[in-house]
Amino acid sequence: MCATCGCGPTSHHEHDHGHSHENNQKTGRNIVDVEQDILQENNLLAARNRGFFEGRNILAINLVSSPGSGKTSLLERTLTDLKTELTFAVIEGDQQTANDADRIHATGTKVTQINTGKGCHLDAHMVLHAMQGMKLQADSILFIENVGNLVCPAMFDLGEQERAVVISVTEGDDKPLKYPDMFHSSTLCIINKTDLLPYVKFDVEKAKEYAKKVNPSLEIIELSCTSGEGMQQWYQWLKSKVLTPA
């Protein structure tokens, strides 16, 4: 069970997040849905984060995916290739260990690790707390690598300007249909590990069709961190989102 939002095998996350529970007449229990209050508090803090980012001209990107899609590998290559052109910082979210933060630190990038314990996602308060000790530079890019999960992170606004969902060709091409909330709330979809397409049953065109069905305005980039194919398109997208200081 998630320590933050309470989702688990018998949780209300199995249904619509906006529904309300009625009294259970058989047991006499009165079940209260507290999720609305949790999300309301989160949204207030997310607005505070967003104001900070806008005030300092920081592009905050929430990177979300299922485990093993290649988010950290994408970050490693991006930070290495663009370190002379752009200023970066990274917040790493995982349930345990600092393994990914160590990999990011090796690129020379400022990074802070958040361990969520039993939590299945980052929230706005965690990000706010992490930022307070980072001394983020103005006119920079902040990557927030969320916990590997395509369900709960979709519900929690962190204050980011962009949400990029990463899927890999080693996963099912029907991911957008199975996890529509995540794809609906994202602004960019990255299809990663395209160098493995000859060896797996993944239909890129179907995946793109499904993603567009869920979110017609979703931008899609196909790339491989290993071969470098498509990375320039990703870099161009990044640079197009960076606002030039006044």
ROLUM-829481 format. One record per residue (C-alpha): residue number from 1; residue in three letters; x, y, z. Coordinates in steps of 0.001 Angstrom, whole numbers, plus 524288, in hexadecimal, padded with zeros to 5 digits. Example, Ala and Ser with C-alpha at 12.3 -4.5 7.8 and 13.67 -1.06 7.14 Angstrom:
% ROLUM-829481
<site><seq>1</seq><type>ALA</type><east>8300C</east><north>7EE6C</north><up>81E78</up></site>
<site><seq>2</seq><type>SER</type><east>83566</east><north>7FBDC</north><up>81BE4</up></site>
This chain:
% ROLUM-829481
<site><seq>1</seq><type>MET</type><east>80000</east><north>80000</north><up>80000</up></site>
<site><seq>2</seq><type>CYS</type><east>804C0</east><north>80DA7</north><up>7FCC1</up></site>
<site><seq>3</seq><type>ALA</type><east>807E4</east><north>81562</north><up>808FA</up></site>
<site><seq>4</seq><type>THR</type><east>80401</east><north>82227</north><up>80260</up></site>
<site><seq>5</seq><type>CYS</type><east>7F78F</east><north>81FB6</north><up>7FAC5</up></site>
<site><seq>6</seq><type>GLY</type><east>7F35B</east><north>812CC</north><up>800BE</up></site>
<site><seq>7</seq><type>CYS</type><east>7F232</east><north>80B53</north><up>7F40B</up></site>
<site><seq>8</seq><type>GLY</type><east>7F321</east><north>7FCAF</north><up>7F51B</up></site>
<site><seq>9</seq><type>PRO</type><east>7EC58</east><north>7F00E</north><up>7F162</up></site>
<site><seq>10</seq><type>THR</type><east>7DFB9</east><north>7F3FB</north><up>7F850</up></site>
<site><seq>11</seq><type>SER</type><east>7E0F1</east><north>80297</north><up>7F648</up></site>
<site><seq>12</seq><type>HIS</type><east>7D7E2</east><north>80C19</north><up>7EF8A</up></site>
<site><seq>13</seq><type>HIS</type><east>7E27A</east><north>80DCA</north><up>7E53C</up></site>
<site><seq>14</seq><type>GLU</type><east>7DC44</east><north>8022D</north><up>7DE96</up></site>
<site><seq>15</seq><type>HIS</type><east>7D133</east><north>80B58</north><up>7DAF1</up></site>
<site><seq>16</seq><type>ASP</type><east>7CF9D</east><north>81986</north><up>7D6FD</up></site>
<site><seq>17</seq><type>HIS</type><east>7D7AA</east><north>82262</north><up>7DFD2</up></site>
<site><seq>18</seq><type>GLY</type><east>7CC90</east><north>82C1A</north><up>7E099</up></site>
<site><seq>19</seq><type>HIS</type><east>7C211</east><north>822F6</north><up>7E5F6</up></site>
<site><seq>20</seq><type>SER</type><east>7BC94</east><north>8236F</north><up>7F3BD</up></site>
<site><seq>21</seq><type>HIS</type><east>7BA47</east><north>81803</north><up>7FCF7</up></site>
<site><seq>22</seq><type>GLU</type><east>7ACE2</east><north>815A0</north><up>802D4</up></site>
<site><seq>23</seq><type>ASN</type><east>7A9CA</east><north>80FC7</north><up>81017</up></site>
<site><seq>24</seq><type>ASN</type><east>7AB41</east><north>8011F</north><up>810A7</up></site>
<site><seq>25</seq><type>GLN</type><east>79DED</east><north>7FCEC</north><up>815C1</up></site>
<site><seq>26</seq><type>LYS</type><east>7A256</east><north>7EF01</north><up>8189A</up></site>
<site><seq>27</seq><type>THR</type><east>7ADBC</east><north>7F26B</north><up>82171</up></site>
<site><seq>28</seq><type>GLY</type><east>7A8E4</east><north>7FF72</north><up>82684</up></site>
<site><seq>29</seq><type>ARG</type><east>7B5C5</east><north>805CA</north><up>822C2</up></site>
<site><seq>30</seq><type>ASN</type><east>7B659</east><north>8136A</north><up>81D35</up></site>
<site><seq>31</seq><type>ILE</type><east>7C16E</east><north>813EF</north><up>81343</up></site>
<site><seq>32</seq><type>VAL</type><east>7C678</east><north>82190</north><up>810AF</up></site>
<site><seq>33</seq><type>ASP</type><east>7CD77</east><north>824B8</north><up>8040A</up></site>
<site><seq>34</seq><type>VAL</type><east>7D8DC</east><north>82D8F</north><up>807C4</up></site>
<site><seq>35</seq><type>GLU</type><east>7DF24</east><north>82DD4</north><up>7FA5C</up></site>
<site><seq>36</seq><type>GLN</type><east>7D8FF</east><north>83ADA</north><up>7F6C0</up></site>
<site><seq>37</seq><type>ASP</type><east>7DFB9</east><north>8417D</north><up>80232</up></site>
<site><seq>38</seq><type>ILE</type><east>7ECBB</east><north>83AFD</north><up>7FEF7</up></site>
<site><seq>39</seq><type>LEU</type><east>7EC3C</east><north>83F91</north><up>7F0E5</up></site>
<site><seq>40</seq><type>GLN</type><east>7E7A2</east><north>84D28</north><up>7F4B3</up></site>
<site><seq>41</seq><type>GLU</type><east>7F342</east><north>84F09</north><up>7FDB7</up></site>
<site><seq>42</seq><type>ASN</type><east>7FC57</east><north>84991</north><up>7F353</up></site>
<site><seq>43</seq><type>ASN</type><east>7F6ED</east><north>852D0</north><up>7E90E</up></site>
<site><seq>44</seq><type>LEU</type><east>7F927</east><north>85E9B</north><up>7F1C4</up></site>
<site><seq>45</seq><type>LEU</type><east>80762</east><north>85ACF</north><up>7F3A3</up></site>
<site><seq>46</seq><type>ALA</type><east>808A9</east><north>857C9</north><up>7E520</up></site>
<site><seq>47</seq><type>ALA</type><east>80411</east><north>8659C</north><up>7E223</up></site>
<site><seq>48</seq><type>ARG</type><east>80E87</east><north>86AB3</north><up>7EB66</up></site>
<site><seq>49</seq><type>ASN</type><east>818E1</east><north>86295</north><up>7E466</up></site>
<site><seq>50</seq><type>ARG</type><east>8140B</east><north>86750</north><up>7D73E</up></site>
<site><seq>51</seq><type>GLY</type><east>814EA</east><north>8756E</north><up>7DB84</up></site>
<site><seq>52</seq><type>PHE</type><east>822F4</east><north>8734C</north><up>7DFDF</up></site>
<site><seq>53</seq><type>PHE</type><east>8267E</east><north>86D09</north><up>7D2D8</up></site>
<site><seq>54</seq><type>GLU</type><east>8202D</east><north>877E3</north><up>7CB1A</up></site>
<site><seq>55</seq><type>GLY</type><east>8266F</east><north>8826A</north><up>7D36F</up></site>
<site><seq>56</seq><type>ARG</type><east>83408</east><north>87D04</north><up>7D0F7</up></site>
<site><seq>57</seq><type>ASN</type><east>8317B</east><north>878AC</north><up>7C2FB</up></site>
<site><seq>58</seq><type>ILE</type><east>833D0</east><north>86A57</north><up>7C642</up></site>
<site><seq>59</seq><type>LEU</type><east>82E3C</east><north>86024</north><up>7BD0A</up></site>
<site><seq>60</seq><type>ALA</type><east>8296F</east><north>85504</north><up>7C5B2</up></site>
<site><seq>61</seq><type>ILE</type><east>82706</east><north>84813</north><up>7BEDC</up></site>
<site><seq>62</seq><type>ASN</type><east>82079</east><north>83CBE</north><up>7C5DE</up></site>
<site><seq>63</seq><type>LEU</type><east>825C6</east><north>83007</north><up>7C010</up></site>
<site><seq>64</seq><type>VAL</type><east>81C76</east><north>824B2</north><up>7C234</up></site>
<site><seq>65</seq><type>SER</type><east>81C5F</east><north>8168C</north><up>7BDE1</up></site>
<site><seq>66</seq><type>SER</type><east>81B45</east><north>80882</north><up>7C238</up></site>
<site><seq>67</seq><type>PRO</type><east>827C3</east><north>8026C</north><up>7C7E3</up></site>
<site><seq>68</seq><type>GLY</type><east>8326C</east><north>7FF53</north><up>7BE08</up></site>
<site><seq>69</seq><type>SER</type><east>82E1A</east><north>80850</north><up>7B30B</up></site>
<site><seq>70</seq><type>GLY</type><east>83B39</east><north>80F41</north><up>7B2E6</up></site>
<site><seq>71</seq><type>LYS</type><east>83867</east><north>81C4C</north><up>7B98B</up></site>
<site><seq>72</seq><type>THR</type><east>84579</east><north>81CD1</north><up>7C075</up></site>
<site><seq>73</seq><type>SER</type><east>84D0D</east><north>818AD</north><up>7B462</up></site>
<site><seq>74</seq><type>LEU</type><east>8460C</east><north>8234B</north><up>7ACB9</up></site>
<site><seq>75</seq><type>LEU</type><east>849F9</east><north>82D36</north><up>7B70B</up></site>
<site><seq>76</seq><type>GLU</type><east>85822</east><north>828A4</north><up>7B764</up></site>
<site><seq>77</seq><type>ARG</type><east>859F9</east><north>82A5E</north><up>7A8DD</up></site>
<site><seq>78</seq><type>THR</type><east>8527B</east><north>83730</north><up>7A873</up></site>
<site><seq>79</seq><type>LEU</type><east>85A16</east><north>83D3F</north><up>7B3AD</up></site>
<site><seq>80</seq><type>THR</type><east>866FA</east><north>838E5</north><up>7ADCF</up></site>
<site><seq>81</seq><type>ASP</type><east>86419</east><north>83D84</north><up>7A003</up></site>
<site><seq>82</seq><type>LEU</type><east>85E53</east><north>84AC4</north><up>7A3AF</up></site>
<site><seq>83</seq><type>LYS</type><east>8662F</east><north>84E83</north><up>7AFB3</up></site>
<site><seq>84</seq><type>THR</type><east>86D82</east><north>8593B</north><up>7A865</up></site>
<site><seq>85</seq><type>GLU</type><east>860F0</east><north>85F06</north><up>7A2CC</up></site>
<site><seq>86</seq><type>LEU</type><east>85706</east><north>85E99</north><up>7ADDB</up></site>
<site><seq>87</seq><type>THR</type><east>856DD</east><north>85EA2</north><up>7BCB6</up></site>
<site><seq>88</seq><type>PHE</type><east>85064</east><north>852E1</north><up>7C302</up></site>
<site><seq>89</seq><type>ALA</type><east>84C62</east><north>84DB3</north><up>7D03C</up></site>
<site><seq>90</seq><type>VAL</type><east>84596</east><north>840EB</north><up>7D378</up></site>
<site><seq>91</seq><type>ILE</type><east>83C9A</east><north>83C01</north><up>7DE28</up></site>
<site><seq>92</seq><type>GLU</type><east>83CD1</east><north>82D27</north><up>7DEAA</up></site>
<site><seq>93</seq><type>GLY</type><east>83129</east><north>825C5</north><up>7E416</up></site>
<site><seq>94</seq><type>ASP</type><east>831FA</east><north>81778</north><up>7E821</up></site>
<site><seq>95</seq><type>GLN</type><east>82C67</east><north>80F48</north><up>7F315</up></site>
<site><seq>96</seq><type>GLN</type><east>83A00</east><north>80B5A</north><up>7F7A4</up></site>
<site><seq>97</seq><type>THR</type><east>848A1</east><north>80D3B</north><up>7F498</up></site>
<site><seq>98</seq><type>ALA</type><east>8502B</east><north>8188D</north><up>7EEA4</up></site>
<site><seq>99</seq><type>ASN</type><east>854A5</east><north>81096</north><up>7E2E3</up></site>
<site><seq>100</seq><type>ASP</type><east>84E95</east><north>8197B</north><up>7D8AF</up></site>
<site><seq>101</seq><type>ALA</type><east>8530D</east><north>825CE</north><up>7DF9F</up></site>
<site><seq>102</seq><type>ASP</type><east>860EA</east><north>82070</north><up>7DF80</up></site>
<site><seq>103</seq><type>ARG</type><east>86008</east><north>81E73</north><up>7D0D2</up></site>
<site><seq>104</seq><type>ILE</type><east>85B43</east><north>82C5F</north><up>7CEDE</up></site>
<site><seq>105</seq><type>HIS</type><east>865B0</east><north>831D3</north><up>7D7FF</up></site>
<site><seq>106</seq><type>ALA</type><east>87009</east><north>82B3F</north><up>7CF9C</up></site>
<site><seq>107</seq><type>THR</type><east>86C19</east><north>83423</north><up>7C43E</up></site>
<site><seq>108</seq><type>GLY</type><east>86FBD</east><north>84010</north><up>7CC6C</up></site>
<site><seq>109</seq><type>THR</type><east>8618B</east><north>8441C</north><up>7CE54</up></site>
<site><seq>110</seq><type>LYS</type><east>85BC9</east><north>84924</north><up>7DB13</up></site>
<site><seq>111</seq><type>VAL</type><east>8528E</east><north>83EA4</north><up>7E015</up></site>
<site><seq>112</seq><type>THR</type><east>84A37</east><north>83BCC</north><up>7EC05</up></site>
<site><seq>113</seq><type>GLN</type><east>844AB</east><north>82E6C</north><up>7EF5A</up></site>
<site><seq>114</seq><type>ILE</type><east>83707</east><north>82C85</north><up>7F4EC</up></site>
<site><seq>115</seq><type>ASN</type><east>8342A</east><north>81F1C</north><up>7FA9C</up></site>
<site><seq>116</seq><type>THR</type><east>82592</east><north>81D42</north><up>7FC15</up></site>
<site><seq>117</seq><type>GLY</type><east>8260B</east><north>810AB</north><up>8040A</up></site>
<site><seq>118</seq><type>LYS</type><east>818E6</east><north>80A42</north><up>801B5</up></site>
<site><seq>119</seq><type>GLY</type><east>81437</east><north>815D9</north><up>7F9AF</up></site>
<site><seq>120</seq><type>CYS</type><east>811B5</east><north>8133A</north><up>7EB4C</up></site>
<site><seq>121</seq><type>HIS</type><east>8137C</east><north>82116</north><up>7E62E</up></site>
<site><seq>122</seq><type>LEU</type><east>81924</east><north>82E6C</north><up>7E8FE</up></site>
<site><seq>123</seq><type>ASP</type><east>8106D</east><north>8396C</north><up>7ED91</up></site>
<site><seq>124</seq><type>ALA</type><east>81199</east><north>8482F</north><up>7ED86</up></site>
<site><seq>125</seq><type>HIS</type><east>81612</east><north>848E7</north><up>7FBC2</up></site>
<site><seq>126</seq><type>MET</type><east>82152</east><north>83F72</north><up>7F949</up></site>
<site><seq>127</seq><type>VAL</type><east>825B2</east><north>84799</north><up>7EDAA</up></site>
<site><seq>128</seq><type>LEU</type><east>8247C</east><north>85443</north><up>7F559</up></site>
<site><seq>129</seq><type>HIS</type><east>82CBE</east><north>84EA5</north><up>80063</up></site>
<site><seq>130</seq><type>ALA</type><east>83704</east><north>849A6</north><up>7F6C9</up></site>
<site><seq>131</seq><type>MET</type><east>837EA</east><north>856C4</north><up>7EFDE</up></site>
<site><seq>132</seq><type>GLN</type><east>83A34</east><north>85E2B</north><up>7FC7E</up></site>
<site><seq>133</seq><type>GLY</type><east>8479F</east><north>85810</north><up>7FDE6</up></site>
<site><seq>134</seq><type>MET</type><east>84BA1</east><north>85859</north><up>7EF9A</up></site>
<site><seq>135</seq><type>LYS</type><east>84D6F</east><north>866E7</north><up>7ECD6</up></site>
<site><seq>136</seq><type>LEU</type><east>8485C</east><north>8656D</north><up>7DF09</up></site>
<site><seq>137</seq><type>GLN</type><east>84DF2</east><north>86EC1</north><up>7D516</up></site>
<site><seq>138</seq><type>ALA</type><east>84553</east><north>877D5</north><up>7CD56</up></site>
<site><seq>139</seq><type>ASP</type><east>843B3</east><north>8752D</north><up>7BEC8</up></site>
<site><seq>140</seq><type>SER</type><east>845F2</east><north>86695</north><up>7C083</up></site>
<site><seq>141</seq><type>ILE</type><east>83F28</east><north>85981</north><up>7BE92</up></site>
<site><seq>142</seq><type>LEU</type><east>83ABE</east><north>85124</north><up>7C9FF</up></site>
<site><seq>143</seq><type>PHE</type><east>837FC</east><north>842E1</north><up>7C708</up></site>
<site><seq>144</seq><type>ILE</type><east>82F6D</east><north>83C0D</north><up>7D10F</up></site>
<site><seq>145</seq><type>GLU</type><east>830E0</east><north>82D67</north><up>7CF18</up></site>
<site><seq>146</seq><type>ASN</type><east>824CC</east><north>827B8</north><up>7D561</up></site>
<site><seq>147</seq><type>VAL</type><east>82347</east><north>81A5C</north><up>7DB8E</up></site>
<site><seq>148</seq><type>GLY</type><east>8217B</east><north>80FB5</north><up>7D14D</up></site>
<site><seq>149</seq><type>ASN</type><east>812AA</east><north>80ED6</north><up>7D0AF</up></site>
<site><seq>150</seq><type>LEU</type><east>80887</east><north>8125C</north><up>7C65B</up></site>
<site><seq>151</seq><type>VAL</type><east>7FD05</east><north>8135A</north><up>7CFAC</up></site>
<site><seq>152</seq><type>CYS</type><east>7FE2B</east><north>81C0E</north><up>7DBBD</up></site>
<site><seq>153</seq><type>PRO</type><east>807DF</east><north>82634</north><up>7D681</up></site>
<site><seq>154</seq><type>ALA</type><east>7FD7F</east><north>82A22</north><up>7CC96</up></site>
<site><seq>155</seq><type>MET</type><east>7F530</east><north>82F8C</north><up>7D79D</up></site>
<site><seq>156</seq><type>PHE</type><east>7FF7E</east><north>8380F</north><up>7DE19</up></site>
<site><seq>157</seq><type>ASP</type><east>8032C</east><north>84532</north><up>7D864</up></site>
<site><seq>158</seq><type>LEU</type><east>81106</east><north>848BE</north><up>7DC86</up></site>
<site><seq>159</seq><type>GLY</type><east>810B0</east><north>85677</north><up>7D6F0</up></site>
<site><seq>160</seq><type>GLU</type><east>81784</east><north>8524F</north><up>7CA72</up></site>
<site><seq>161</seq><type>GLN</type><east>815A1</east><north>85932</north><up>7BD74</up></site>
<site><seq>162</seq><type>GLU</type><east>8174F</east><north>84CB9</north><up>7B58E</up></site>
<site><seq>163</seq><type>ARG</type><east>81463</east><north>83E71</north><up>7B85A</up></site>
<site><seq>164</seq><type>ALA</type><east>81B9D</east><north>834AB</north><up>7AFDE</up></site>
<site><seq>165</seq><type>VAL</type><east>8174D</east><north>8267F</north><up>7B02C</up></site>
<site><seq>166</seq><type>VAL</type><east>82197</east><north>81CB0</north><up>7ABCB</up></site>
<site><seq>167</seq><type>ILE</type><east>81E21</east><north>80F52</north><up>7A679</up></site>
<site><seq>168</seq><type>SER</type><east>82772</east><north>80570</north><up>7A08F</up></site>
<site><seq>169</seq><type>VAL</type><east>825A6</east><north>7FBF2</north><up>79559</up></site>
<site><seq>170</seq><type>THR</type><east>827DF</east><north>7F0D5</north><up>79EFD</up></site>
<site><seq>171</seq><type>GLU</type><east>81A8F</east><north>7F415</north><up>7A4CC</up></site>
<site><seq>172</seq><type>GLY</type><east>80D37</east><north>7F245</north><up>79E8D</up></site>
<site><seq>173</seq><type>ASP</type><east>80937</east><north>7FB9F</north><up>793D3</up></site>
<site><seq>174</seq><type>ASP</type><east>7FBE0</east><north>7FCAF</north><up>79A67</up></site>
<site><seq>175</seq><type>LYS</type><east>80151</east><north>803D0</north><up>7A652</up></site>
<site><seq>176</seq><type>PRO</type><east>7FA07</east><north>81082</north><up>7A2FD</up></site>
<site><seq>177</seq><type>LEU</type><east>7ED11</east><north>80949</north><up>7A347</up></site>
<site><seq>178</seq><type>LYS</type><east>7F025</east><north>801FB</north><up>7AFD9</up></site>
<site><seq>179</seq><type>TYR</type><east>7F4CE</east><north>80E29</north><up>7B71A</up></site>
<site><seq>180</seq><type>PRO</type><east>7ED0D</east><north>8193D</north><up>7B0B3</up></site>
<site><seq>181</seq><type>ASP</type><east>7EDE2</east><north>822ED</north><up>7BC13</up></site>
<site><seq>182</seq><type>MET</type><east>7FC98</east><north>823C4</north><up>7BAE5</up></site>
<site><seq>183</seq><type>PHE</type><east>7FC7A</east><north>825DD</north><up>7AC43</up></site>
<site><seq>184</seq><type>HIS</type><east>7F126</east><north>82F55</north><up>7AD0E</up></site>
<site><seq>185</seq><type>SER</type><east>7F859</east><north>837B7</north><up>7B714</up></site>
<site><seq>186</seq><type>SER</type><east>8056E</east><north>8379B</north><up>7AFE4</up></site>
<site><seq>187</seq><type>THR</type><east>80A2B</east><north>84150</north><up>7A5C8</up></site>
<site><seq>188</seq><type>LEU</type><east>8148B</east><north>83890</north><up>79FB3</up></site>
<site><seq>189</seq><type>CYS</type><east>815C4</east><north>829F6</north><up>79D4D</up></site>
<site><seq>190</seq><type>ILE</type><east>8235D</east><north>82451</north><up>79B20</up></site>
<site><seq>191</seq><type>ILE</type><east>8240B</east><north>816E0</north><up>794E7</up></site>
<site><seq>192</seq><type>ASN</type><east>8314B</east><north>811D7</north><up>79951</up></site>
<site><seq>193</seq><type>LYS</type><east>83A54</east><north>8067B</north><up>795AB</up></site>
<site><seq>194</seq><type>THR</type><east>836E6</east><north>806F3</north><up>7872F</up></site>
<site><seq>195</seq><type>ASP</type><east>843B0</east><north>7FFDF</north><up>78460</up></site>
<site><seq>196</seq><type>LEU</type><east>83CF7</east><north>7F391</north><up>7897E</up></site>
<site><seq>197</seq><type>LEU</type><east>83187</east><north>7F422</north><up>77FFB</up></site>
<site><seq>198</seq><type>PRO</type><east>836FB</east><north>7E931</north><up>77747</up></site>
<site><seq>199</seq><type>TYR</type><east>836B2</east><north>7E007</north><up>782FA</up></site>
<site><seq>200</seq><type>VAL</type><east>82994</east><north>7E2E2</north><up>78964</up></site>
<site><seq>201</seq><type>LYS</type><east>81B3A</east><north>7E2CE</north><up>785BB</up></site>
<site><seq>202</seq><type>PHE</type><east>81835</east><north>7F128</north><up>78744</up></site>
<site><seq>203</seq><type>ASP</type><east>81038</east><north>7F8B1</north><up>77D4A</up></site>
<site><seq>204</seq><type>VAL</type><east>814C9</east><north>806D3</north><up>77DE5</up></site>
<site><seq>205</seq><type>GLU</type><east>809AE</east><north>80BD1</north><up>77570</up></site>
<site><seq>206</seq><type>LYS</type><east>7FF94</east><north>80526</north><up>77E08</up></site>
<site><seq>207</seq><type>ALA</type><east>805C3</east><north>80AC1</north><up>78A46</up></site>
<site><seq>208</seq><type>LYS</type><east>8055F</east><north>8185A</north><up>78451</up></site>
<site><seq>209</seq><type>GLU</type><east>7F75C</east><north>81664</north><up>77FD7</up></site>
<site><seq>210</seq><type>TYR</type><east>7F322</east><north>8121C</north><up>78D62</up></site>
<site><seq>211</seq><type>ALA</type><east>7FA4E</east><north>81D7F</north><up>793C5</up></site>
<site><seq>212</seq><type>LYS</type><east>7F3F1</east><north>8274B</north><up>78A99</up></site>
<site><seq>213</seq><type>LYS</type><east>7E6B4</east><north>8211A</north><up>78D2E</up></site>
<site><seq>214</seq><type>VAL</type><east>7E85A</east><north>823D5</north><up>79BB0</up></site>
<site><seq>215</seq><type>ASN</type><east>7EEAC</east><north>83133</north><up>799C3</up></site>
<site><seq>216</seq><type>PRO</type><east>7EDBC</east><north>83732</north><up>78C0D</up></site>
<site><seq>217</seq><type>SER</type><east>7F70B</east><north>8424B</north><up>78FA2</up></site>
<site><seq>218</seq><type>LEU</type><east>801C1</east><north>83948</north><up>794CD</up></site>
<site><seq>219</seq><type>GLU</type><east>80F00</east><north>83B19</north><up>78E4D</up></site>
<site><seq>220</seq><type>ILE</type><east>81660</east><north>82E85</north><up>78B63</up></site>
<site><seq>221</seq><type>ILE</type><east>824FA</east><north>82C33</north><up>789A1</up></site>
<site><seq>222</seq><type>GLU</type><east>82B29</east><north>81F28</north><up>7861C</up></site>
<site><seq>223</seq><type>LEU</type><east>83926</east><north>81D49</north><up>78A9A</up></site>
<site><seq>224</seq><type>SER</type><east>843BE</east><north>81442</north><up>78F96</up></site>
<site><seq>225</seq><type>CYS</type><east>84CFE</east><north>81831</north><up>79A7A</up></site>
<site><seq>226</seq><type>THR</type><east>85630</east><north>80D60</north><up>7961D</up></site>
<site><seq>227</seq><type>SER</type><east>8575E</east><north>81043</north><up>7879C</up></site>
<site><seq>228</seq><type>GLY</type><east>85491</east><north>81ECC</north><up>78870</up></site>
<site><seq>229</seq><type>GLU</type><east>849AB</east><north>81DDA</north><up>77E6D</up></site>
<site><seq>230</seq><type>GLY</type><east>83F8D</east><north>82886</north><up>780C7</up></site>
<site><seq>231</seq><type>MET</type><east>8473E</east><north>82F38</north><up>78B91</up></site>
<site><seq>232</seq><type>GLN</type><east>848CF</east><north>83BAB</north><up>783B5</up></site>
<site><seq>233</seq><type>GLN</type><east>83A1C</east><north>83CCC</north><up>7827B</up></site>
<site><seq>234</seq><type>TRP</type><east>83916</east><north>83B7E</north><up>79137</up></site>
<site><seq>235</seq><type>TYR</type><east>84392</east><north>845E7</north><up>7930C</up></site>
<site><seq>236</seq><type>GLN</type><east>83C91</east><north>84F07</north><up>789B5</up></site>
<site><seq>237</seq><type>TRP</type><east>83003</east><north>84D22</north><up>7914B</up></site>
<site><seq>238</seq><type>LEU</type><east>83714</east><north>85085</north><up>79DF5</up></site>
<site><seq>239</seq><type>LYS</type><east>83D3A</east><north>85CBF</north><up>7985F</up></site>
<site><seq>240</seq><type>SER</type><east>8302A</east><north>86119</north><up>792B3</up></site>
<site><seq>241</seq><type>LYS</type><east>82A3B</east><north>860DD</north><up>7A05B</up></site>
<site><seq>242</seq><type>VAL</type><east>83501</east><north>868D8</north><up>7A6BC</up></site>
<site><seq>243</seq><type>LEU</type><east>83121</east><north>8770F</north><up>7A7D3</up></site>
<site><seq>244</seq><type>THR</type><east>83B73</east><north>8810A</north><up>7A44B</up></site>
<site><seq>245</seq><type>PRO</type><east>83DFC</east><north>88A1D</north><up>7AFEF</up></site>
<site><seq>246</seq><type>ALA</type><east>8386D</east><north>897BC</north><up>7AE30</up></site>
